[in-house]
Amino acid sequence: LGIQNDAYALSRAGLLPVTQFLSLAQAYENEDDASVWGDLASNLRDIEQLVANEPVHSAYQKFARELFGPAARKAGWEPKSGEGHLDALLRSTVLSQAGSYQDAEMVAQATGLFQKYLQDRETLTPDLRGVVFALAAQAGGPEVYDQIWELESETDLAEEKIRLLMSLTRFQQPELLISTLEDSLSTKVRSQDSISVVTG
């Protein structure tokens, strides 16, 4: 945990080439600690923000997919007996990261789970709902957009509303994102949730 965090801090300070941090990150392929994956994911996401509009972005996404993909496949979508909360955290982290870096298999599986959830609300554990909603939105279009708003309107749980609202920020179509931004400043979204949606 400390080694990769220190390496990232040195890169941010301009004292270590970021390529060295990325080389180090590759060594975490077989990591099984949720805290380490969480910090590594956050640091790699910061770098992605910097290269998002650069020609290297697709290569960066491939790099991240190859790091998170095997861990996501190992964790799987189904909780195993005897697992603790850290195992659940690890699962949601690696699945989320692999999918957000365009791992086609993870995105397809999440989309399938979302469709099952629409038919039966008991098919998805709460700790994976945010991941599934987000990845289904990332791959979805207007139909999924409407389905997510419908789910948001039918729940009274604040935590569930936030999961669904944040998934609305993951659509790839500009017109849907603009619609979400407009709705975030309307009575459709609670004022305390607006800033999260706008930031997302």
Backbone hydrogen bonds, N-H to C=O, Kabsch-Sander energy under -0.5 kcal/mol:
donor,donor_aa,acceptor,acceptor_aa,energy
5,N,1,L,-1.7
6,D,2,G,-3.0
7,A,3,I,-2.4
8,Y,4,Q,-2.2
9,A,5,N,-2.5
10,L,6,D,-2.5
11,S,7,A,-2.0
12,R,8,Y,-2.7
13,A,9,A,-1.8
14,G,11,S,-1.3
15,L,10,L,-2.8
16,L,10,L,-1.0
20,Q,17,P,-1.5
21,F,17,P,-1.2
22,L,18,V,-2.3
23,S,19,T,-2.1
24,L,20,Q,-2.2
25,A,21,F,-2.4
26,Q,22,L,-1.4
27,A,23,S,-0.5
27,A,24,L,-1.5
28,Y,25,A,-2.0
29,E,26,Q,-1.2
31,E,28,Y,-2.2
34,A,32,D,-0.5
37,W,33,D,-2.2
38,G,34,A,-2.4
39,D,35,S,-2.2
40,L,36,V,-2.6
41,A,37,W,-2.7
42,S,38,G,-2.0
43,N,39,D,-2.5
44,L,40,L,-2.6
45,R,41,A,-2.1
46,D,42,S,-1.8
47,I,43,N,-1.6
48,E,44,L,-2.1
49,Q,45,R,-2.0
50,L,46,D,-1.0
50,L,47,I,-0.6
51,V,47,I,-1.3
52,A,48,E,-1.0
54,E,51,V,-2.1
57,H,54,E,-2.0
58,S,55,P,-0.5
60,Y,56,V,-2.3
61,Q,57,H,-2.6
62,K,58,S,-1.9
63,F,59,A,-2.2
64,A,60,Y,-2.4
65,R,61,Q,-2.8
66,E,62,K,-2.3
67,L,63,F,-1.0
68,F,64,A,-3.0
69,G,65,R,-3.0
71,A,67,L,-0.6
72,A,68,F,-2.4
73,R,69,G,-2.5
74,K,70,P,-2.2
75,A,71,A,-2.2
76,G,72,A,-2.7
83,E,80,K,-1.4
88,A,84,G,-1.5
89,L,85,H,-2.1
90,L,86,L,-2.5
91,R,87,D,-2.4
92,S,88,A,-2.3
93,T,89,L,-2.2
94,V,90,L,-2.6
95,L,91,R,-2.4
96,S,92,S,-1.9
97,Q,93,T,-2.5
98,A,94,V,-2.5
99,G,95,L,-2.3
100,S,96,S,-2.5
101,Y,97,Q,-1.7
102,Q,99,G,-1.8
103,D,98,A,-1.9
104,A,102,Q,-0.9
107,V,103,D,-2.4
108,A,104,A,-2.4
109,Q,105,E,-2.3
110,A,106,M,-2.3
111,T,107,V,-2.3
112,G,108,A,-2.1
113,L,109,Q,-2.3
114,F,110,A,-2.3
115,Q,111,T,-2.0
116,K,112,G,-1.9
117,Y,113,L,-2.3
118,L,114,F,-1.9
119,Q,115,Q,-1.0
120,D,116,K,-2.2
123,T,120,D,-1.7
128,L,125,T,-1.9
129,R,125,T,-0.8
129,R,126,P,-0.7
130,G,126,P,-0.7
132,V,128,L,-2.5
133,F,129,R,-3.2
134,A,130,G,-2.2
135,L,131,V,-2.5
136,A,132,V,-2.5
137,A,133,F,-2.1
138,Q,134,A,-2.5
139,A,135,L,-1.6
140,G,136,A,-0.8
140,G,137,A,-0.7
145,Y,141,G,-2.4
146,D,142,P,-2.4
147,Q,143,E,-2.1
148,I,144,V,-2.5
149,W,145,Y,-1.9
150,E,146,D,-2.2
151,L,147,Q,-2.2
152,E,148,I,-2.4
153,S,149,W,-2.2
154,E,150,E,-1.3
155,T,151,L,-0.9
158,A,156,D,-0.5
161,K,157,L,-2.3
162,I,158,A,-2.1
163,R,159,E,-2.0
164,L,160,E,-2.3
165,L,161,K,-3.0
166,M,162,I,-2.8
167,S,163,R,-1.5
168,L,164,L,-1.2
169,T,166,M,-1.1
170,R,167,S,-1.8
171,F,168,L,-0.7
176,L,173,Q,-0.8
177,L,173,Q,-1.8
178,I,174,P,-2.6
179,S,175,E,-1.8
180,T,176,L,-2.2
181,L,177,L,-2.5
182,E,178,I,-2.5
183,D,179,S,-2.5
184,S,180,T,-2.2
185,L,181,L,-0.7
185,L,182,E,-0.9
186,S,183,D,-1.8
189,V,183,D,-0.6
189,V,186,S,-1.2
193,D,190,R,-1.9
194,S,190,R,-1.0
194,S,191,S,-0.6
195,I,191,S,-0.6
197,V,193,D,-1.8
198,V,194,S,-2.8
199,T,195,I,-2.6
200,G,196,S,-2.4
